Amino acid sequence: MTAAFEAQRAALADVVAIPVTPFAADGTVDQDTHRALLRRLLDGGIGILTPNGNTGEFYALTPQERRLVTELTIDEAGERAAILVGVGHDVPTAIASARHAQDHGAQMVMVHQPVHPYVSQGGWVDYHRTIAEAVPDLGVVPYIRNAQLLGARLAELADHCPNVIGVKYAVPDAARFAAFARDAGLERFVWVAGLAEPYAPSYFSAGATGFTSGLVNVAPSVSLNMIEALRSGDYPGAMKVWEQIRRFEELRAANGSANNVTIVKEALASLGLCRRDVRPPSKTLPESERAEVAAIAAGWSI
Protein backbone atom coordinates (compact mmCIF):
# COMPACT_ATOMS: atom_id res chain seq x y z
CA MET A 1 0.00 0.00 0.00
CA THR A 2 1.28 3.44 -0.95
CA ALA A 3 -0.01 6.89 -0.09
CA ALA A 4 -0.37 7.62 -3.81
CA PHE A 5 -3.42 5.37 -3.99
CA GLU A 6 -5.12 6.22 -0.70
CA ALA A 7 -7.95 8.15 -2.35
CA GLN A 8 -8.61 5.31 -4.78
CA ARG A 9 -8.59 2.74 -1.98
CA ALA A 10 -11.07 4.80 0.03
CA ALA A 11 -13.36 5.14 -2.98
CA LEU A 12 -13.50 1.36 -3.49
CA ALA A 13 -14.74 0.76 0.05
CA ASP A 14 -18.28 1.75 -0.89
CA VAL A 15 -21.22 0.89 -3.14
CA VAL A 16 -19.40 0.44 -6.45
CA ALA A 17 -22.14 1.27 -8.96
CA ILE A 18 -22.20 -0.47 -12.35
CA PRO A 19 -24.33 1.81 -14.54
CA VAL A 20 -26.47 0.40 -17.32
CA THR A 21 -25.90 1.50 -20.90
CA PRO A 22 -29.27 2.73 -22.23
CA PHE A 23 -30.03 2.32 -25.93
CA ALA A 24 -32.12 4.52 -28.18
CA ALA A 25 -34.84 3.24 -30.51
CA ASP A 26 -32.29 2.93 -33.33
CA GLY A 27 -30.04 0.74 -31.18
CA THR A 28 -27.31 3.28 -30.55
CA VAL A 29 -26.19 4.42 -27.10
CA ASP A 30 -28.73 6.96 -25.83
CA GLN A 31 -26.33 9.63 -24.64
CA ASP A 32 -28.87 12.00 -23.08
CA THR A 33 -30.56 9.21 -21.13
CA HIS A 34 -27.18 7.85 -20.11
CA ARG A 35 -26.24 11.21 -18.63
CA ALA A 36 -29.60 11.47 -16.86
CA LEU A 37 -29.17 8.04 -15.27
CA LEU A 38 -25.65 8.93 -14.17
CA ARG A 39 -26.91 12.18 -12.61
CA ARG A 40 -29.56 10.20 -10.77
CA LEU A 41 -26.87 7.99 -9.25
CA LEU A 42 -24.71 10.96 -8.33
CA ASP A 43 -27.65 12.89 -6.86
CA GLY A 44 -28.56 9.75 -4.93
CA GLY A 45 -25.22 9.80 -3.11
CA ILE A 46 -23.17 7.32 -5.13
CA GLY A 47 -19.44 8.08 -5.00
CA ILE A 48 -17.90 5.61 -7.46
CA LEU A 49 -19.03 4.60 -10.97
CA THR A 50 -17.87 1.73 -13.17
CA PRO A 51 -18.49 2.43 -16.86
CA ASN A 52 -18.15 -0.69 -19.02
CA GLY A 53 -19.03 -3.17 -16.32
CA ASN A 54 -21.11 -6.27 -17.00
CA THR A 55 -24.35 -4.49 -16.04
CA GLY A 56 -23.32 -1.95 -18.68
CA GLU A 57 -23.22 -4.79 -21.27
CA PHE A 58 -19.45 -4.50 -21.72
CA TYR A 59 -19.17 -7.47 -24.06
CA ALA A 60 -22.03 -6.25 -26.29
CA LEU A 61 -20.53 -2.80 -26.88
CA THR A 62 -18.23 -1.92 -29.77
CA PRO A 63 -14.79 -0.44 -29.01
CA GLN A 64 -16.09 2.97 -30.05
CA GLU A 65 -19.09 2.63 -27.75
CA ARG A 66 -16.91 1.62 -24.82
CA ARG A 67 -14.84 4.75 -25.32
CA LEU A 68 -18.02 6.83 -25.58
CA VAL A 69 -19.44 5.39 -22.35
CA THR A 70 -16.14 6.07 -20.58
CA GLU A 71 -16.06 9.67 -21.76
CA LEU A 72 -19.72 10.34 -20.93
CA THR A 73 -19.30 8.95 -17.43
CA ILE A 74 -16.13 10.88 -16.64
CA ASP A 75 -17.59 14.09 -18.02
CA GLU A 76 -20.88 13.76 -16.16
CA ALA A 77 -19.27 12.77 -12.87
CA GLY A 78 -16.71 15.58 -12.81
CA GLU A 79 -15.39 15.81 -9.27
CA ARG A 80 -18.49 14.17 -7.78
CA ALA A 81 -17.35 10.54 -8.03
CA ALA A 82 -14.34 8.32 -8.56
CA ILE A 83 -14.27 6.46 -11.88
CA LEU A 84 -13.32 2.78 -12.23
CA VAL A 85 -13.37 1.92 -15.96
CA GLY A 86 -13.90 -1.66 -17.06
CA VAL A 87 -11.27 -2.93 -19.52
CA GLY A 88 -10.55 -6.33 -21.01
CA HIS A 89 -10.40 -8.52 -24.12
CA ASP A 90 -6.91 -9.03 -25.61
CA VAL A 91 -3.96 -7.35 -23.92
CA PRO A 92 -3.42 -4.56 -26.50
CA THR A 93 -7.13 -3.70 -26.41
CA ALA A 94 -7.16 -3.65 -22.61
CA ILE A 95 -4.08 -1.42 -22.48
CA ALA A 96 -5.50 0.95 -25.07
CA SER A 97 -8.74 1.18 -23.08
CA ALA A 98 -6.85 1.79 -19.84
CA ARG A 99 -4.76 4.54 -21.40
CA HIS A 100 -7.87 6.11 -22.90
CA ALA A 101 -9.49 6.08 -19.46
CA GLN A 102 -6.40 7.67 -17.92
CA ASP A 103 -6.19 10.33 -20.62
CA HIS A 104 -9.78 11.36 -19.88
CA GLY A 105 -9.33 11.56 -16.11
CA ALA A 106 -10.26 8.17 -14.67
CA GLN A 107 -8.51 7.15 -11.46
CA MET A 108 -8.80 3.36 -11.76
CA VAL A 109 -9.49 0.48 -14.10
CA MET A 110 -11.20 -2.82 -13.42
CA VAL A 111 -9.75 -5.67 -15.47
CA HIS A 112 -12.53 -8.05 -16.48
CA GLN A 113 -12.09 -11.75 -15.82
CA PRO A 114 -10.29 -13.16 -18.90
CA VAL A 115 -12.80 -15.10 -21.02
CA HIS A 116 -10.18 -17.15 -22.86
CA PRO A 117 -11.08 -20.86 -22.49
CA TYR A 118 -7.55 -21.71 -21.37
CA VAL A 119 -6.39 -19.60 -18.44
CA SER A 120 -3.35 -20.77 -16.49
CA GLN A 121 -2.57 -19.25 -13.11
CA GLY A 122 0.77 -17.94 -14.34
CA GLY A 123 -0.90 -16.61 -17.46
CA TRP A 124 -3.47 -14.82 -15.31
CA VAL A 125 -0.62 -13.04 -13.52
CA ASP A 126 1.08 -12.16 -16.82
CA TYR A 127 -2.15 -10.80 -18.33
CA HIS A 128 -2.84 -8.47 -15.42
CA ARG A 129 0.81 -7.54 -14.93
CA THR A 130 1.15 -6.40 -18.54
CA ILE A 131 -1.93 -4.21 -18.25
CA ALA A 132 -1.04 -2.81 -14.82
CA GLU A 133 2.53 -1.97 -15.83
CA ALA A 134 1.23 -0.03 -18.83
CA VAL A 135 -0.69 2.37 -16.56
CA PRO A 136 1.38 2.63 -13.36
CA ASP A 137 -0.41 5.77 -12.18
CA LEU A 138 -3.87 4.16 -12.29
CA GLY A 139 -5.26 1.99 -9.53
CA VAL A 140 -5.92 -1.50 -10.92
CA VAL A 141 -8.68 -3.81 -9.71
CA PRO A 142 -8.76 -7.40 -11.01
CA TYR A 143 -12.24 -8.88 -11.40
CA ILE A 144 -11.96 -12.45 -10.15
CA ARG A 145 -14.57 -15.08 -11.01
CA ASN A 146 -12.17 -18.02 -11.17
CA ALA A 147 -12.59 -20.26 -8.13
CA GLN A 148 -9.33 -22.08 -8.93
CA LEU A 149 -7.14 -18.98 -8.70
CA LEU A 150 -4.89 -18.99 -5.64
CA GLY A 151 -4.50 -16.01 -3.35
CA ALA A 152 -0.74 -16.37 -3.67
CA ARG A 153 -1.05 -15.47 -7.35
CA LEU A 154 -2.69 -12.16 -6.54
CA ALA A 155 0.08 -11.45 -4.02
CA GLU A 156 2.63 -12.26 -6.73
CA LEU A 157 0.94 -9.81 -9.10
CA ALA A 158 0.95 -7.04 -6.49
CA ASP A 159 4.62 -7.68 -5.72
CA HIS A 160 5.36 -6.57 -9.28
CA CYS A 161 2.59 -3.97 -9.58
CA PRO A 162 1.96 -1.77 -6.52
CA ASN A 163 -0.93 -0.11 -8.39
CA VAL A 164 -2.98 -3.32 -7.98
CA ILE A 165 -4.89 -1.97 -5.00
CA GLY A 166 -8.23 -3.74 -4.88
CA VAL A 167 -10.10 -6.85 -5.91
CA LYS A 168 -13.62 -7.40 -7.20
CA TYR A 169 -14.13 -10.94 -5.94
CA ALA A 170 -17.08 -12.68 -7.56
CA VAL A 171 -16.78 -16.35 -6.66
CA PRO A 172 -20.07 -17.39 -4.96
CA ASP A 173 -18.41 -18.98 -1.95
CA ALA A 174 -17.90 -16.92 1.21
CA ALA A 175 -15.54 -19.46 2.77
CA ARG A 176 -13.36 -19.49 -0.34
CA PHE A 177 -13.34 -15.70 -0.34
CA ALA A 178 -12.22 -15.59 3.29
CA ALA A 179 -9.35 -17.97 2.58
CA PHE A 180 -8.35 -16.29 -0.68
CA ALA A 181 -8.26 -12.82 0.91
CA ARG A 182 -6.08 -14.02 3.74
CA ASP A 183 -3.74 -15.91 1.44
CA ALA A 184 -3.35 -12.83 -0.76
CA GLY A 185 -3.15 -10.34 2.10
CA LEU A 186 -6.32 -9.13 3.79
CA GLU A 187 -4.96 -5.67 4.60
CA ARG A 188 -3.01 -5.36 1.38
CA PHE A 189 -6.04 -4.86 -0.88
CA VAL A 190 -9.49 -3.33 -0.76
CA TRP A 191 -11.88 -6.26 -1.05
CA VAL A 192 -15.05 -5.58 -3.02
CA ALA A 193 -17.83 -8.16 -2.91
CA GLY A 194 -18.35 -8.63 -6.63
CA LEU A 195 -21.67 -10.44 -6.43
CA ALA A 196 -23.55 -7.40 -5.17
CA GLU A 197 -26.05 -7.07 -2.33
CA PRO A 198 -27.03 -10.76 -1.98
CA TYR A 199 -23.47 -11.71 -0.99
CA ALA A 200 -22.44 -8.48 0.70
CA PRO A 201 -23.29 -9.44 4.32
CA SER A 202 -21.38 -12.73 4.21
CA TYR A 203 -18.41 -11.20 2.39
CA PHE A 204 -18.26 -8.22 4.74
CA SER A 205 -18.13 -10.61 7.68
CA ALA A 206 -14.98 -12.08 6.08
CA GLY A 207 -13.25 -8.78 5.32
CA ALA A 208 -14.87 -7.02 2.34
CA THR A 209 -15.42 -3.27 2.72
CA GLY A 210 -17.27 -2.53 -0.52
CA PHE A 211 -19.70 -4.22 -2.88
CA THR A 212 -20.66 -3.80 -6.51
CA SER A 213 -24.26 -3.13 -7.48
CA GLY A 214 -26.46 -3.14 -10.53
CA LEU A 215 -29.60 -2.72 -8.42
CA VAL A 216 -28.28 0.72 -7.47
CA ASN A 217 -29.35 1.95 -10.91
CA VAL A 218 -32.94 1.49 -9.77
CA ALA A 219 -32.79 2.39 -6.08
CA PRO A 220 -29.57 4.07 -4.88
CA SER A 221 -30.98 4.56 -1.38
CA VAL A 222 -31.57 0.82 -0.92
CA SER A 223 -27.94 -0.02 -1.71
CA LEU A 224 -26.69 2.80 0.52
CA ASN A 225 -28.89 1.55 3.36
CA MET A 226 -27.18 -1.82 3.15
CA ILE A 227 -23.62 -0.52 3.19
CA GLU A 228 -24.35 1.83 6.08
CA ALA A 229 -25.67 -1.10 8.09
CA LEU A 230 -22.64 -3.21 7.21
CA ARG A 231 -20.20 -0.43 8.07
CA SER A 232 -21.73 -0.11 11.50
CA GLY A 233 -21.73 -3.86 12.07
CA ASP A 234 -25.51 -3.97 12.05
CA TYR A 235 -25.94 -7.31 10.33
CA PRO A 236 -29.63 -7.66 11.30
CA GLY A 237 -30.19 -4.27 9.64
CA ALA A 238 -28.26 -5.38 6.56
CA MET A 239 -30.34 -8.53 6.36
CA LYS A 240 -33.53 -6.47 6.42
CA VAL A 241 -32.30 -4.82 3.24
CA TRP A 242 -31.31 -8.27 1.95
CA GLU A 243 -34.90 -9.42 2.39
CA GLN A 244 -36.13 -6.27 0.68
CA ILE A 245 -34.11 -6.93 -2.45
CA ARG A 246 -34.16 -10.72 -2.35
CA ARG A 247 -36.79 -11.39 -5.01
CA PHE A 248 -35.34 -8.83 -7.42
CA GLU A 249 -31.92 -10.44 -7.16
CA GLU A 250 -33.37 -13.94 -7.46
CA LEU A 251 -34.94 -12.92 -10.76
CA ARG A 252 -31.58 -11.56 -11.94
CA ALA A 253 -29.75 -14.74 -10.91
CA ALA A 254 -32.23 -17.22 -12.39
CA ASN A 255 -31.20 -19.49 -15.28
CA GLY A 256 -27.51 -18.75 -14.93
CA SER A 257 -28.08 -14.99 -14.64
CA ALA A 258 -29.63 -14.93 -18.11
CA ASN A 259 -31.73 -11.87 -17.20
CA ASN A 260 -29.20 -10.13 -14.99
CA VAL A 261 -29.15 -6.89 -16.98
CA THR A 262 -32.63 -7.38 -18.40
CA ILE A 263 -34.28 -7.16 -14.97
CA VAL A 264 -32.46 -3.94 -14.10
CA LYS A 265 -33.45 -2.30 -17.37
CA GLU A 266 -37.02 -3.57 -17.01
CA ALA A 267 -37.25 -1.93 -13.59
CA LEU A 268 -35.87 1.32 -15.00
CA ALA A 269 -38.34 1.13 -17.90
CA SER A 270 -41.23 0.63 -15.48
CA LEU A 271 -40.18 3.89 -13.81
CA GLY A 272 -39.99 5.68 -17.15
CA LEU A 273 -36.23 6.20 -16.89
CA CYS A 274 -34.97 4.38 -19.99
CA ARG A 275 -35.95 1.89 -22.65
CA ARG A 276 -35.89 -1.79 -21.72
CA ASP A 277 -33.74 -2.70 -24.73
CA VAL A 278 -30.76 -5.01 -24.20
CA ARG A 279 -28.41 -6.50 -26.77
CA PRO A 280 -27.87 -10.16 -27.61
CA PRO A 281 -27.02 -12.48 -26.04
CA SER A 282 -29.32 -10.84 -23.46
CA LYS A 283 -33.02 -10.57 -24.31
CA THR A 284 -35.85 -8.33 -23.13
CA LEU A 285 -38.26 -9.75 -20.59
CA PRO A 286 -41.50 -11.26 -21.93
CA GLU A 287 -44.49 -8.99 -21.33
CA SER A 288 -46.06 -11.62 -19.06
CA GLU A 289 -43.16 -11.29 -16.61
CA ARG A 290 -42.85 -7.53 -16.48
CA ALA A 291 -45.49 -6.75 -13.88
CA GLU A 292 -43.59 -8.43 -11.04
CA VAL A 293 -40.46 -6.38 -11.72
CA ALA A 294 -42.49 -3.17 -11.89
CA ALA A 295 -44.20 -3.99 -8.59
CA ILE A 296 -40.85 -4.57 -6.86
CA ALA A 297 -39.45 -1.27 -8.13
CA ALA A 298 -42.60 0.59 -7.14
CA GLY A 299 -42.47 -0.98 -3.69
CA TRP A 300 -39.10 0.62 -3.02
CA SER A 301 -40.87 4.00 -2.97
CA ILE A 302 -38.32 5.58 -5.28
GULOKE-809175 format. One record per residue (C-alpha): x, y, z. Coordinates in steps of 0.2 Angstrom, whole numbers, plus 5000, padded with zeros to 4 digits. Example, Ala and Ser with C-alpha at 12.3 -4.5 7.8 and 13.67 -1.06 7.14 Angstrom:
@c1->5062	c2->4978	c3->5039
@c1->5068	c2->4995	c3->5036
***
This chain:
@c1->5000	c2->5000	c3->5000
@c1->5006	c2->5017	c3->4995
@c1->5000	c2->5034	c3->5000
@c1->4998	c2->5038	c3->4981
@c1->4983	c2->5027	c3->4980
@c1->4974	c2->5031	c3->4996
@c1->4960	c2->5041	c3->4988
@c1->4957	c2->5027	c3->4976
@c1->4957	c2->5014	c3->4990
@c1->4945	c2->5024	c3->5000
@c1->4933	c2->5026	c3->4985
@c1->4933	c2->5007	c3->4983
@c1->4926	c2->5004	c3->5000
@c1->4909	c2->5009	c3->4996
@c1->4894	c2->5004	c3->4984
@c1->4903	c2->5002	c3->4968
@c1->4889	c2->5006	c3->4955
@c1->4889	c2->4998	c3->4938
@c1->4878	c2->5009	c3->4927
@c1->4868	c2->5002	c3->4913
@c1->4871	c2->5008	c3->4895
@c1->4854	c2->5014	c3->4889
@c1->4850	c2->5012	c3->4870
@c1->4839	c2->5023	c3->4859
@c1->4826	c2->5016	c3->4847
@c1->4839	c2->5015	c3->4833
@c1->4850	c2->5004	c3->4844
@c1->4863	c2->5016	c3->4847
@c1->4869	c2->5022	c3->4865
@c1->4856	c2->5035	c3->4871
@c1->4868	c2->5048	c3->4877
@c1->4856	c2->5060	c3->4885
@c1->4847	c2->5046	c3->4894
@c1->4864	c2->5039	c3->4899
@c1->4869	c2->5056	c3->4907
@c1->4852	c2->5057	c3->4916
@c1->4854	c2->5040	c3->4924
@c1->4872	c2->5045	c3->4929
@c1->4865	c2->5061	c3->4937
@c1->4852	c2->5051	c3->4946
@c1->4866	c2->5040	c3->4954
@c1->4876	c2->5055	c3->4958
@c1->4862	c2->5064	c3->4966
@c1->4857	c2->5049	c3->4975
@c1->4874	c2->5049	c3->4984
@c1->4884	c2->5037	c3->4974
@c1->4903	c2->5040	c3->4975
@c1->4910	c2->5028	c3->4963
@c1->4905	c2->5023	c3->4945
@c1->4911	c2->5009	c3->4934
@c1->4908	c2->5012	c3->4916
@c1->4909	c2->4997	c3->4905
@c1->4905	c2->4984	c3->4918
@c1->4894	c2->4969	c3->4915
@c1->4878	c2->4978	c3->4920
@c1->4883	c2->4990	c3->4907
@c1->4884	c2->4976	c3->4894
@c1->4903	c2->4977	c3->4891
@c1->4904	c2->4963	c3->4880
@c1->4890	c2->4969	c3->4869
@c1->4897	c2->4986	c3->4866
@c1->4909	c2->4990	c3->4851
@c1->4926	c2->4998	c3->4855
@c1->4920	c2->5015	c3->4850
@c1->4905	c2->5013	c3->4861
@c1->4915	c2->5008	c3->4876
@c1->4926	c2->5024	c3->4873
@c1->4910	c2->5034	c3->4872
@c1->4903	c2->5027	c3->4888
@c1->4919	c2->5030	c3->4897
@c1->4920	c2->5048	c3->4891
@c1->4901	c2->5052	c3->4895
@c1->4904	c2->5045	c3->4913
@c1->4919	c2->5054	c3->4917
@c1->4912	c2->5070	c3->4910
@c1->4896	c2->5069	c3->4919
@c1->4904	c2->5064	c3->4936
@c1->4916	c2->5078	c3->4936
@c1->4923	c2->5079	c3->4954
@c1->4908	c2->5071	c3->4961
@c1->4913	c2->5053	c3->4960
@c1->4928	c2->5042	c3->4957
@c1->4929	c2->5032	c3->4941
@c1->4933	c2->5014	c3->4939
@c1->4933	c2->5010	c3->4920
@c1->4930	c2->4992	c3->4915
@c1->4944	c2->4985	c3->4902
@c1->4947	c2->4968	c3->4895
@c1->4948	c2->4957	c3->4879
@c1->4965	c2->4955	c3->4872
@c1->4980	c2->4963	c3->4880
@c1->4983	c2->4977	c3->4867
@c1->4964	c2->4982	c3->4868
@c1->4964	c2->4982	c3->4887
@c1->4980	c2->4993	c3->4888
@c1->4972	c2->5005	c3->4875
@c1->4956	c2->5006	c3->4885
@c1->4966	c2->5009	c3->4901
@c1->4976	c2->5023	c3->4893
@c1->4961	c2->5031	c3->4886
@c1->4953	c2->5030	c3->4903
@c1->4968	c2->5038	c3->4910
@c1->4969	c2->5052	c3->4897
@c1->4951	c2->5057	c3->4901
@c1->4953	c2->5058	c3->4919
@c1->4949	c2->5041	c3->4927
@c1->4957	c2->5036	c3->4943
@c1->4956	c2->5017	c3->4941
@c1->4953	c2->5002	c3->4929
@c1->4944	c2->4986	c3->4933
@c1->4951	c2->4972	c3->4923
@c1->4937	c2->4960	c3->4918
@c1->4940	c2->4941	c3->4921
@c1->4949	c2->4934	c3->4906
@c1->4936	c2->4925	c3->4895
@c1->4949	c2->4914	c3->4886
@c1->4945	c2->4896	c3->4888
@c1->4962	c2->4891	c3->4893
@c1->4968	c2->4902	c3->4908
@c1->4983	c2->4896	c3->4918
@c1->4987	c2->4904	c3->4934
@c1->5004	c2->4910	c3->4928
@c1->4995	c2->4917	c3->4913
@c1->4983	c2->4926	c3->4923
@c1->4997	c2->4935	c3->4932
@c1->5005	c2->4939	c3->4916
@c1->4989	c2->4946	c3->4908
@c1->4986	c2->4958	c3->4923
@c1->5004	c2->4962	c3->4925
@c1->5006	c2->4968	c3->4907
@c1->4990	c2->4979	c3->4909
@c1->4995	c2->4986	c3->4926
@c1->5013	c2->4990	c3->4921
@c1->5006	c2->5000	c3->4906
@c1->4997	c2->5012	c3->4917
@c1->5007	c2->5013	c3->4933
@c1->4998	c2->5029	c3->4939
@c1->4981	c2->5021	c3->4939
@c1->4974	c2->5010	c3->4952
@c1->4970	c2->4993	c3->4945
@c1->4957	c2->4981	c3->4951
@c1->4956	c2->4963	c3->4945
@c1->4939	c2->4956	c3->4943
@c1->4940	c2->4938	c3->4949
@c1->4927	c2->4925	c3->4945
@c1->4939	c2->4910	c3->4944
@c1->4937	c2->4899	c3->4959
@c1->4953	c2->4890	c3->4955
@c1->4964	c2->4905	c3->4956
@c1->4976	c2->4905	c3->4972
@c1->4977	c2->4920	c3->4983
@c1->4996	c2->4918	c3->4982
@c1->4995	c2->4923	c3->4963
@c1->4987	c2->4939	c3->4967
@c1->5000	c2->4943	c3->4980
@c1->5013	c2->4939	c3->4966
@c1->5005	c2->4951	c3->4955
@c1->5005	c2->4965	c3->4968
@c1->5023	c2->4962	c3->4971
@c1->5027	c2->4967	c3->4954
@c1->5013	c2->4980	c3->4952
@c1->5010	c2->4991	c3->4967
@c1->4995	c2->4999	c3->4958
@c1->4985	c2->4983	c3->4960
@c1->4976	c2->4990	c3->4975
@c1->4959	c2->4981	c3->4976
@c1->4950	c2->4966	c3->4970
@c1->4932	c2->4963	c3->4964
@c1->4929	c2->4945	c3->4970
@c1->4915	c2->4937	c3->4962
@c1->4916	c2->4918	c3->4967
@c1->4900	c2->4913	c3->4975
@c1->4908	c2->4905	c3->4990
@c1->4910	c2->4915	c3->5006
@c1->4922	c2->4903	c3->5014
@c1->4933	c2->4903	c3->4998
@c1->4933	c2->4921	c3->4998
@c1->4939	c2->4922	c3->5016
@c1->4953	c2->4910	c3->5013
@c1->4958	c2->4919	c3->4997
@c1->4959	c2->4936	c3->5005
@c1->4970	c2->4930	c3->5019
@c1->4981	c2->4920	c3->5007
@c1->4983	c2->4936	c3->4996
@c1->4984	c2->4948	c3->5010
@c1->4968	c2->4954	c3->5019
@c1->4975	c2->4972	c3->5023
@c1->4985	c2->4973	c3->5007
@c1->4970	c2->4976	c3->4996
@c1->4953	c2->4983	c3->4996
@c1->4941	c2->4969	c3->4995
@c1->4925	c2->4972	c3->4985
@c1->4911	c2->4959	c3->4985
@c1->4908	c2->4957	c3->4967
@c1->4892	c2->4948	c3->4968
@c1->4882	c2->4963	c3->4974
@c1->4870	c2->4965	c3->4988
@c1->4865	c2->4946	c3->4990
@c1->4883	c2->4941	c3->4995
@c1->4888	c2->4958	c3->5004
@c1->4884	c2->4953	c3->5022
@c1->4893	c2->4936	c3->5021
@c1->4908	c2->4944	c3->5012
@c1->4909	c2->4959	c3->5024
@c1->4909	c2->4947	c3->5038
@c1->4925	c2->4940	c3->5030
@c1->4934	c2->4956	c3->5027
@c1->4926	c2->4965	c3->5012
@c1->4923	c2->4984	c3->5014
@c1->4914	c2->4987	c3->4997
@c1->4901	c2->4979	c3->4986
@c1->4897	c2->4981	c3->4967
@c1->4879	c2->4984	c3->4963
@c1->4868	c2->4984	c3->4947
@c1->4852	c2->4986	c3->4958
@c1->4859	c2->5004	c3->4963
@c1->4853	c2->5010	c3->4945
@c1->4835	c2->5007	c3->4951
@c1->4836	c2->5012	c3->4970
@c1->4852	c2->5020	c3->4976
@c1->4845	c2->5023	c3->4993
@c1->4842	c2->5004	c3->4995
@c1->4860	c2->5000	c3->4991
@c1->4867	c2->5014	c3->5003
@c1->4856	c2->5008	c3->5017
@c1->4864	c2->4991	c3->5016
@c1->4882	c2->4997	c3->5016
@c1->4878	c2->5009	c3->5030
@c1->4872	c2->4994	c3->5040
@c1->4887	c2->4984	c3->5036
@c1->4899	c2->4998	c3->5040
@c1->4891	c2->4999	c3->5058
@c1->4891	c2->4981	c3->5060
@c1->4872	c2->4980	c3->5060
@c1->4870	c2->4963	c3->5052
@c1->4852	c2->4962	c3->5056
@c1->4849	c2->4979	c3->5048
@c1->4859	c2->4973	c3->5033
@c1->4848	c2->4957	c3->5032
@c1->4832	c2->4968	c3->5032
@c1->4839	c2->4976	c3->5016
@c1->4843	c2->4959	c3->5010
@c1->4826	c2->4953	c3->5012
@c1->4819	c2->4969	c3->5003
@c1->4829	c2->4965	c3->4988
@c1->4829	c2->4946	c3->4988
@c1->4816	c2->4943	c3->4975
@c1->4823	c2->4956	c3->4963
@c1->4840	c2->4948	c3->4964
@c1->4833	c2->4930	c3->4963
@c1->4825	c2->4935	c3->4946
@c1->4842	c2->4942	c3->4940
@c1->4851	c2->4926	c3->4945
@c1->4839	c2->4914	c3->4938
@c1->4844	c2->4903	c3->4924
@c1->4862	c2->4906	c3->4925
@c1->4860	c2->4925	c3->4927
@c1->4852	c2->4925	c3->4909
@c1->4841	c2->4941	c3->4914
@c1->4854	c2->4949	c3->4925
@c1->4854	c2->4966	c3->4915
@c1->4837	c2->4963	c3->4908
@c1->4829	c2->4964	c3->4925
@c1->4838	c2->4980	c3->4929
@c1->4833	c2->4989	c3->4913
@c1->4815	c2->4982	c3->4915
@c1->4814	c2->4990	c3->4932
@c1->4821	c2->5007	c3->4925
@c1->4808	c2->5006	c3->4911
@c1->4794	c2->5003	c3->4923
@c1->4799	c2->5019	c3->4931
@c1->4800	c2->5028	c3->4914
@c1->4819	c2->5031	c3->4916
@c1->4825	c2->5022	c3->4900
@c1->4820	c2->5009	c3->4887
@c1->4821	c2->4991	c3->4891
@c1->4831	c2->4986	c3->4876
@c1->4846	c2->4975	c3->4879
@c1->4858	c2->4968	c3->4866
@c1->4861	c2->4949	c3->4862
@c1->4865	c2->4938	c3->4870
@c1->4853	c2->4946	c3->4883
@c1->4835	c2->4947	c3->4878
@c1->4821	c2->4958	c3->4884
@c1->4809	c2->4951	c3->4897
@c1->4792	c2->4944	c3->4890
@c1->4778	c2->4955	c3->4893
@c1->4770	c2->4942	c3->4905
@c1->4784	c2->4944	c3->4917
@c1->4786	c2->4962	c3->4918
@c1->4773	c2->4966	c3->4931
@c1->4782	c2->4958	c3->4945
@c1->4798	c2->4968	c3->4941
@c1->4788	c2->4984	c3->4941
@c1->4779	c2->4980	c3->4957
@c1->4796	c2->4977	c3->4966
@c1->4803	c2->4994	c3->4959
@c1->4787	c2->5003	c3->4964
@c1->4788	c2->4995	c3->4982
@c1->4805	c2->5003	c3->4985
@c1->4796	c2->5020	c3->4985
@c1->4808	c2->5028	c3->4974
***
